[in-house]
């Protein structure tokens, strides 16, 4: 989301009764009963850094923040919803258990998403999408989000900030990602994107921000959309819906590739079962493929689950050097994950 991965301290988090509950009981708690506020949490440190970035750039705009179900910035609202699980270490552990990772769960990852969402909020605050220059550089803001998202990792027309090549998905995401990169020191992005067509967008944003620096934004509503106190879903219901949202639709058969990778020959019947081999190396393979593809570990794990199932059905054995098999399995999983990634349902951030 590449600063140090050491998790920051989380001072000032008020003790809640649910902080002592087991996860099985916690899952039946309604989200509205979590009683979380951003003040005093470690997320507030990232917000303070974002505000320093805005001040350094001479911008008067400051977004407001609230806890909700996920990261998002509502249309027409110059504020940012932050996922509730970042409000307490126990909730972050629950998120990792349910979804295999915590989006925005490190200082660096959190700040990168905050900068992206700030781009959306600033766009709403100043109605930037109404400007002809904005449309000329980024496109029509009213364009429908794609049902299927097919990014081009080699494209130089877009900046690269968040994973999954968000900038390529929609003009609004293109602007938010470009703004997030622009918040970095000018020397950094000029050098990084020298010779890229995306540099013209960064230069436009640089000019645009100079125009609105010191200007009070015309849209100043402080509404909280889908704020945590209004949500009656239990955490169990929330995670059932979230897993469905991030699911990949894919076929159940990988037979041809699996038969090349593993063996069904009688002479290898004493070798470790391929299904057991994949389960034993599951976490390492999943993390590696997630890093290669940019895909969420939860989605990668679904493809890996199907691979394990087919290995079991085909009674395959892991014959050969373990290191080579592990790498070959990761490469196969990468190819299949990228295939399904191109056909995935788009979930905007």
C-alpha positions as CSV (number, residue, x, y, z in Angstrom):
1,X,0.0,0.0,0.0
2,X,6.8,0.8,1.7
3,X,7.8,2.5,4.7
4,X,8.7,0.2,7.6
5,X,6.2,-2.6,8.2
6,X,6.4,-2.2,12.0
7,X,2.9,-1.4,13.3
8,X,2.5,1.9,15.0
9,X,1.4,2.1,18.6
10,X,-2.3,2.6,19.3
11,X,-2.5,4.9,22.3
12,X,-5.7,6.1,23.9
13,X,-8.1,3.4,22.7
14,X,-10.8,3.2,25.3
15,X,-11.5,-0.2,26.8
16,X,-14.8,-1.7,25.6
17,X,-16.4,-4.8,26.9
18,X,-16.2,-6.5,23.6
19,X,-12.4,-6.2,23.6
20,X,-12.3,-9.2,26.0
21,X,-14.8,-11.3,24.0
22,X,-13.7,-14.3,21.9
23,X,-14.1,-13.8,18.1
24,X,-17.1,-16.2,18.0
25,X,-19.0,-13.9,20.3
26,X,-17.7,-10.7,18.8
27,X,-19.0,-11.7,15.3
28,X,-22.6,-11.4,16.7
29,X,-22.1,-7.8,17.9
30,X,-23.9,-5.1,15.9
31,X,-21.6,-2.7,14.2
32,X,-23.4,0.3,15.8
33,X,-22.5,-1.1,19.2
34,X,-18.8,-1.0,18.7
35,X,-18.8,2.6,20.0
36,X,-15.7,3.7,18.0
37,X,-14.5,7.2,17.3
38,X,-11.4,8.1,15.3
39,X,-10.0,10.4,18.0
40,X,-7.3,8.6,20.0
41,X,-6.8,5.8,17.5
42,X,-3.6,5.1,15.5
43,X,-5.5,6.2,12.4
44,X,-5.5,9.7,13.7
45,X,-1.7,9.8,13.3
46,X,-2.1,9.1,9.5
47,X,-4.7,11.8,9.3
48,X,-2.4,14.3,11.0
49,X,0.3,13.4,8.4
50,X,-2.2,13.9,5.6
51,X,-3.1,17.3,7.0
52,X,0.6,18.2,7.1
53,X,0.9,17.2,3.5
54,X,-2.0,19.5,2.6
55,X,-0.5,22.4,4.6
56,X,2.9,21.9,3.0
57,X,1.2,22.2,-0.4
58,X,-0.6,25.4,0.6
59,X,-4.1,24.0,0.4
60,X,-6.7,25.2,2.8
61,X,-9.0,22.2,2.3
62,X,-9.2,19.7,5.1
63,X,-11.5,16.6,4.8
64,X,-13.5,15.3,7.7
65,X,-13.4,11.6,8.7
66,X,-15.7,9.0,10.3
67,X,-15.7,5.2,10.8
68,X,-17.9,3.1,8.4
69,X,-17.7,-0.3,6.7
70,X,-14.9,0.5,4.3
71,X,-12.8,3.1,2.6
72,X,-14.9,5.5,0.5
73,X,-15.7,9.1,-0.2
74,X,-19.4,9.7,-1.0
75,X,-20.4,11.7,-4.1
76,X,-20.7,15.4,-3.2
77,X,-19.2,15.0,0.3
78,X,-15.7,16.4,1.0
79,X,-15.0,13.8,3.7
80,X,-13.6,10.3,4.0
81,X,-15.1,7.1,5.5
82,X,-12.5,4.9,7.2
83,X,-13.1,1.1,7.8
84,X,-14.1,0.4,11.4
85,X,-11.6,-2.4,11.8
86,X,-8.7,0.1,11.9
87,X,-10.2,1.5,15.1
88,X,-8.9,-1.3,17.4
89,X,-6.2,-4.0,17.4
90,X,-8.8,-6.7,18.1
91,X,-10.9,-5.7,15.1
92,X,-7.8,-5.7,12.9
93,X,-7.1,-9.2,14.1
94,X,-10.7,-10.2,13.2
95,X,-10.3,-8.6,9.8
96,X,-7.2,-10.6,9.1
97,X,-8.9,-13.8,10.3
98,X,-11.8,-13.2,8.0
99,X,-10.2,-11.7,5.0
100,X,-6.5,-12.8,5.4
101,X,-5.1,-9.3,5.4
102,X,-5.9,-5.8,6.7
103,X,-6.3,-3.1,4.0
104,X,-4.6,0.0,5.3
105,X,-3.3,-1.9,8.3
106,X,0.2,-0.4,8.3
107,X,1.2,3.2,8.6
108,X,2.4,3.4,5.0
109,X,-0.6,1.6,3.6
110,X,-3.0,3.7,5.6
111,X,-1.4,7.0,4.5
112,X,-1.4,5.9,0.8
113,X,-5.2,5.2,0.9
114,X,-5.8,8.5,2.9
115,X,-4.0,10.4,0.1
116,X,-6.1,8.7,-2.6
117,X,-9.4,9.3,-0.8
118,X,-8.3,12.9,-0.1
119,X,-8.2,13.3,-3.9
120,X,-11.8,12.3,-4.2
121,X,-12.8,14.6,-1.2
122,X,-11.0,17.6,-2.7
123,X,-12.6,17.0,-6.1
124,X,-16.0,17.2,-4.4
125,X,-15.1,20.2,-2.3
126,X,-14.1,22.3,-5.3
127,X,-16.3,20.6,-7.9
128,X,-13.1,20.1,-10.0
129,X,-14.8,17.7,-12.4
130,X,-16.8,20.6,-13.8
131,X,-13.6,22.2,-15.2
132,X,-12.9,21.6,-18.9
133,X,-9.2,21.1,-18.2
134,X,-10.0,18.3,-15.7
135,X,-12.2,16.6,-18.2
136,X,-9.6,17.0,-21.0
137,X,-7.0,15.3,-18.9
138,X,-9.0,12.7,-17.0
139,X,-12.2,12.1,-19.0
140,X,-15.9,12.2,-18.3
141,X,-16.6,11.9,-14.5
142,X,-20.1,10.5,-15.1
143,X,-18.8,7.5,-17.0
144,X,-20.1,4.2,-15.6
145,X,-17.7,2.1,-13.6
146,X,-16.8,-1.0,-15.6
147,X,-18.5,-4.3,-14.7
148,X,-15.3,-6.1,-15.6
149,X,-11.9,-4.5,-15.0
150,X,-9.0,-5.2,-17.3
151,X,-5.9,-3.1,-16.4
152,X,-2.8,-2.9,-18.5
153,X,0.2,-3.1,-16.1
154,X,2.5,-1.8,-18.8
155,X,0.6,1.5,-19.5
156,X,2.4,4.7,-18.9
157,X,-0.6,6.9,-19.4
158,X,-1.5,6.5,-15.7
159,X,0.4,6.9,-12.4
160,X,0.9,3.8,-10.3
161,X,0.0,4.3,-6.6
162,X,-2.4,1.8,-5.2
163,X,-2.5,-1.8,-6.3
164,X,-4.7,-3.2,-9.0
165,X,-3.8,-0.2,-11.2
166,X,-6.7,1.8,-9.8
167,X,-6.0,4.9,-12.0
168,X,-7.0,2.9,-15.1
169,X,-10.5,2.0,-13.9
170,X,-12.3,5.3,-14.2
171,X,-11.6,9.1,-14.7
172,X,-12.4,9.8,-11.1
173,X,-9.9,7.2,-9.9
174,X,-7.4,8.5,-12.3
175,X,-7.6,12.0,-10.7
176,X,-7.5,10.6,-7.2
177,X,-4.4,8.5,-7.9
178,X,-2.7,11.4,-9.7
179,X,-3.4,13.7,-6.8
180,X,-2.1,11.2,-4.3
181,X,1.2,11.0,-6.3
182,X,1.3,14.8,-6.6
183,X,1.2,15.1,-2.8
184,X,4.7,13.6,-2.8
185,X,7.6,16.1,-3.2
186,X,7.7,17.5,-6.8
187,X,11.3,16.2,-7.4
188,X,10.1,12.7,-6.7
189,X,7.2,12.5,-9.1
190,X,9.0,14.4,-11.9
191,X,11.9,11.9,-11.8
192,X,9.6,8.9,-11.4
193,X,7.3,9.8,-14.3
194,X,9.8,11.5,-16.6
195,X,8.9,10.6,-20.2
196,X,5.5,9.1,-19.3
197,X,2.3,10.6,-20.7
198,X,1.1,10.5,-17.1
199,X,3.5,13.4,-16.3
200,X,1.1,15.8,-18.2
201,X,-1.6,14.9,-15.7
202,X,0.7,15.5,-12.8
203,X,1.7,18.9,-14.2
204,X,-2.0,19.8,-14.7
205,X,-2.8,18.9,-11.1
206,X,0.2,20.9,-10.0
207,X,-1.2,23.9,-11.9
208,X,-4.7,23.3,-10.6
209,X,-3.7,23.1,-7.0
210,X,-1.8,26.3,-7.3
211,X,-5.0,28.0,-8.5
212,X,-7.1,26.8,-5.5
213,X,-4.4,27.1,-2.9
214,X,-5.7,29.4,-0.1
215,X,-9.3,29.3,-1.6
216,X,-12.1,28.2,0.7
217,X,-13.9,25.3,-0.9
218,X,-17.5,26.0,-1.9
219,X,-18.8,22.6,-0.7
220,X,-18.3,22.4,3.1
221,X,-20.9,19.8,4.3
222,X,-19.7,17.6,7.2
223,X,-22.2,14.8,6.6
224,X,-21.3,11.2,7.7
225,X,-22.6,8.7,5.1
226,X,-23.2,5.2,6.5
227,X,-21.5,6.2,9.8
228,X,-20.9,3.3,12.2
229,X,-23.6,4.4,14.7
230,X,-26.3,3.9,12.0
231,X,-25.3,0.3,11.0
232,X,-27.3,-2.5,12.5
233,X,-25.5,-5.3,10.7
234,X,-23.7,-7.7,12.9
235,X,-20.0,-8.3,12.2
236,X,-20.9,-11.8,11.1
237,X,-23.3,-10.5,8.5
238,X,-20.8,-7.8,7.4
239,X,-18.1,-10.4,6.7
240,X,-20.5,-12.7,4.9
241,X,-21.3,-9.9,2.5
242,X,-17.7,-8.8,2.2
243,X,-16.5,-12.2,1.3
244,X,-19.1,-12.4,-1.4
245,X,-18.2,-9.0,-2.7
246,X,-14.5,-9.9,-3.2
247,X,-15.2,-13.4,-4.5
248,X,-13.9,-14.4,-7.9
249,X,-16.0,-16.3,-10.4
250,X,-13.9,-19.1,-11.9
251,X,-14.1,-22.6,-13.1
252,X,-13.3,-25.6,-10.9
253,X,-10.8,-27.4,-13.2
254,X,-7.1,-26.8,-13.5
255,X,-6.3,-30.4,-14.6
256,X,-4.0,-29.8,-17.5
257,X,-1.7,-27.4,-15.5
258,X,-1.8,-29.5,-12.4
259,X,-0.8,-32.7,-14.2
260,X,2.2,-30.9,-15.6
261,X,3.2,-29.6,-12.1
262,X,2.5,-32.7,-10.0
263,X,2.4,-36.5,-10.7
264,X,-0.2,-39.2,-10.8
265,X,2.4,-41.9,-11.8
266,X,2.5,-45.1,-9.6
267,X,6.2,-44.7,-8.9
268,X,5.5,-41.5,-7.0
269,X,2.7,-42.9,-4.8
270,X,4.9,-42.6,-1.7
271,X,5.6,-38.9,-2.3
272,X,3.7,-36.3,-0.3
273,X,0.2,-35.7,-1.6
274,X,0.0,-32.5,-3.7
275,X,-3.0,-31.2,-1.8
276,X,-1.0,-31.6,1.5
277,X,2.0,-29.9,-0.1
278,X,-0.1,-26.9,-1.2
279,X,-1.8,-26.6,2.2
280,X,1.5,-26.7,4.0
281,X,2.9,-23.9,1.8
282,X,-0.4,-22.1,1.5
283,X,0.4,-18.9,3.4
284,X,3.8,-18.4,1.7
285,X,2.5,-19.1,-1.8
286,X,-0.6,-16.9,-1.3
287,X,1.5,-13.9,0.0
288,X,3.9,-14.3,-2.9
289,X,1.2,-14.3,-5.6
290,X,-0.7,-11.4,-3.9
291,X,2.5,-9.4,-4.1
292,X,3.1,-10.3,-7.8
293,X,-0.4,-9.7,-9.0
294,X,-1.6,-6.9,-6.6
295,X,-4.7,-9.1,-5.9
296,X,-6.2,-9.4,-2.5
297,X,-5.0,-12.4,-0.6
298,X,-8.6,-13.5,0.0
299,X,-9.2,-13.7,-3.8
300,X,-5.9,-15.5,-4.4
301,X,-6.8,-18.0,-1.7
302,X,-10.0,-18.9,-3.4
303,X,-8.2,-19.9,-6.6
304,X,-5.6,-21.8,-4.4
305,X,-8.5,-23.6,-2.6
306,X,-9.8,-24.9,-6.0
307,X,-6.2,-26.0,-6.9
308,X,-6.0,-28.0,-3.7
309,X,-9.4,-29.6,-4.3
310,X,-8.5,-30.7,-7.8
311,X,-5.1,-32.1,-6.6
312,X,-7.1,-34.2,-4.0
313,X,-9.6,-35.4,-6.6
314,X,-6.9,-36.4,-9.1
315,X,-4.8,-38.0,-6.3
316,X,-1.7,-36.1,-7.4
317,X,1.7,-36.3,-5.6
318,X,4.4,-33.7,-5.1
319,X,7.3,-35.4,-6.8
320,X,10.5,-33.3,-7.1
321,X,12.5,-30.7,-5.3
322,X,10.3,-28.8,-2.8
323,X,11.7,-25.3,-3.7
324,X,11.1,-25.8,-7.4
325,X,7.6,-27.2,-6.8
326,X,6.7,-24.3,-4.5
327,X,7.9,-21.7,-7.1
328,X,6.2,-23.5,-10.0
329,X,3.0,-23.7,-8.0
330,X,3.2,-20.0,-7.3
331,X,3.7,-19.3,-11.0
332,X,0.7,-21.4,-11.9
333,X,-1.4,-19.7,-9.3
334,X,-0.3,-16.3,-10.6
335,X,-1.3,-17.1,-14.2
336,X,-4.7,-18.4,-13.1
337,X,-5.3,-15.5,-10.7
338,X,-4.4,-12.9,-13.4
339,X,-6.9,-14.7,-15.7
340,X,-9.7,-14.4,-13.2
341,X,-8.6,-10.9,-12.2
342,X,-9.2,-9.7,-15.7
343,X,-12.8,-10.9,-15.4
344,X,-13.4,-9.8,-11.8
345,X,-16.3,-7.7,-10.6
346,X,-14.9,-4.2,-10.1
347,X,-15.0,-3.0,-6.5
348,X,-14.1,0.7,-6.4
349,X,-12.1,2.3,-3.6
